[in-house]
């Protein structure tokens, strides 16, 4: 190929020209696209009935069998098809939903629910105590395929049908997170008839009691939900009664984030979820759109040390890194103010979150260097500290994909720890090798988050019971174990007195931060951008969107 | 002729068999265990893991798994997805039409624009129109498709609002993705056609044709182009592979249905039966099309027919 210089110059000129044309259009032109909302911002006082909502989902659900799956997006869609026995409000109070009332036995091991008697599944079969029992037994079955629901049921023992509308649920030991867990769509009630009818394909044919029912599902394209006209048992957070306003919801499956935003801006969808930071900033300024956020409860994104493996089993070393990493700078520059910084392993929307941890430590390079000097790690010729001939290294592992810009966080951390003479090796791996590395616990540091609800999530990430083995990967990536803390984690989930419980969780958070077991980075905000024609998208407690109150103005 | 076809069909079957074997073992060589990926990060007891492995036959020795798989494939059973238990064939057939239409349209765009630009470029060789076309085709080939896709969406969907940005549906949903892939394809074909025309133009028979006074137009279109087309047709067969591979990216960017997206999701989830089935499907199409390409040589060039 003999491209002489003049032709090459041509190419550059044209390339620049083309990008200018396109970017010029995309930034400049805000003069009312064909289908945008009118300028009056206040929504009409009586919501418009009927119509359809088009909503861009950030991926494809793998199944809608909420009792079996462990994937967030499955639960998000499932929320509008399945109802729960109880609902949790943002202030963490538990309210009746499909259960009218409940009693907890004196030994705290049994819950007796009085169920609503006027509820039917989408297939016409009645909702009753037997149906709930079938669901719980199925999810708790030790030989069953349930992943997350089983975990939410904890030390579940059995369910007893007292009568048509009374159910007693028994646990092997007190399990206080139960009611909060029950509020999640994961423990939403599915039609027992659908289990029989569809077998292992029930995930493609979900049948619940919710405000919407599945109308069609075209893989990799769209999921259509239609109104359940018989619906009269809305969640305690609902703002109206009776059936939903919308006739139809079309969930478009659009995994690529820029395409999701483009589809919203071109009017193909009225709302889209999981909006990237730079687009949030732009859409917030655009008068045609509004942004809604829910800070997800559970364990925040944190950089977790392998607390078992030398040299990072030494608390002083971990603290040195904790005082070096400038989380504020990282979060501000990467998320442009759209993600709040996290100070605790628990997210700020979780029950028992300890806000006194905020600003409780700061960047202090001098202190960090001093800690490392004291521990005998001396600066080598190449600027890396060493001891007994070994360099001070952090081997960080992560999965490919740069989810939520986590890969960019690590690049910044890598630069920052260089200041104190620590060398950070970053391995980004495909899912297979990543899970293998987790199983083998061959890393020093790993970044992860866990969506949850109850502060009992601390047991998921810090209990000995959840250590990985060479057989299978588990969730205590910190490989943390301390008998006293383990006892406190157990006490906390068995404790029935909310105040004592919260106090214990606060102590635990203080401990994990002081000992730098992990370094919390950000709280993830689940975001929805919507046209101003859309009103009434609400979030349930774990932060999944509910479309029951949604109306679309013409 | 019939013997040639039969022989080629036989070879194709052997190639397919090799593909199945290679894909099967390559996938199993990849590190990572599908069941662990399925449940990753959730506290699950070893019993559940064992049960899931047994259900999908993953607890058997590899050679047994292979023979079982082969046996099933011959009976037309491609197994069930590890993720959602859906039969692989049902899954693929639901997605295949979208990929087929996308590939056909981008192929058509590539061929029409590619041949046209290639001929024009050759006819006006070393003049400014030729330079411009060659420059554009270099651009077409070298720009990353996802980037072109995003630019086209910004221009035609967000700003002009002429075409939908994502999804599947009528013809209008097909235009942007097919154009994105067609830009690459026409660039490749244009360069190939230009090159091979210029080669043929310098052959003695062309000089003879001109010497006997044939008008330039009929020299070009009746004689030169026909002779120059064989490398271009070979290229088109290869291009199909390129387009099928490109579908993996394009279908994700435009949130289209399609086999490409099935492959991508399945690889990420290490959903072995689905990856195997999808690769088998695309490989079969690729082999079939290249068989047709080989046979078409005979139509284009009578000399090959006699050989």
Interface residues (C-beta under 8 A of the other chain):
Chain A: X3 X7 X10 X11 X14 X15 X18 X19 X21 X22 X23 X25 X26 X29 X33 X34 X56 X60 X62 X63 X70 X142 X143 X144 X145 X147 X148 X150 X151 X200 X201 X203 X204 X218 X219 X220 X221 X222 X252 X253 X254 X255 X256 X258 X259 X260 X262 X263 X265 X266 X267 X268 X430 X431 X432 X433 X434 X435 X436 X438 X439 X448 X450 X460 X465 X466 X469 X471 X472 X473 X474 X475
Chain B: X30 X31 X32 X33 X36 X37 X39 X40 X41 X42 X43 X44 X45 X46 X47 X48 X49 X51 X52 X83 X84 X85 X86 X91 X94 X95 X131 X134 X135 X138 X139 X150 X151 X153 X154 X155 X157 X158 X159 X161 X164 X165 X166 X167 X168 X251 X252 X253 X254 X255 X256 X257 X258 X261 X262 X265 X268 X269 X270
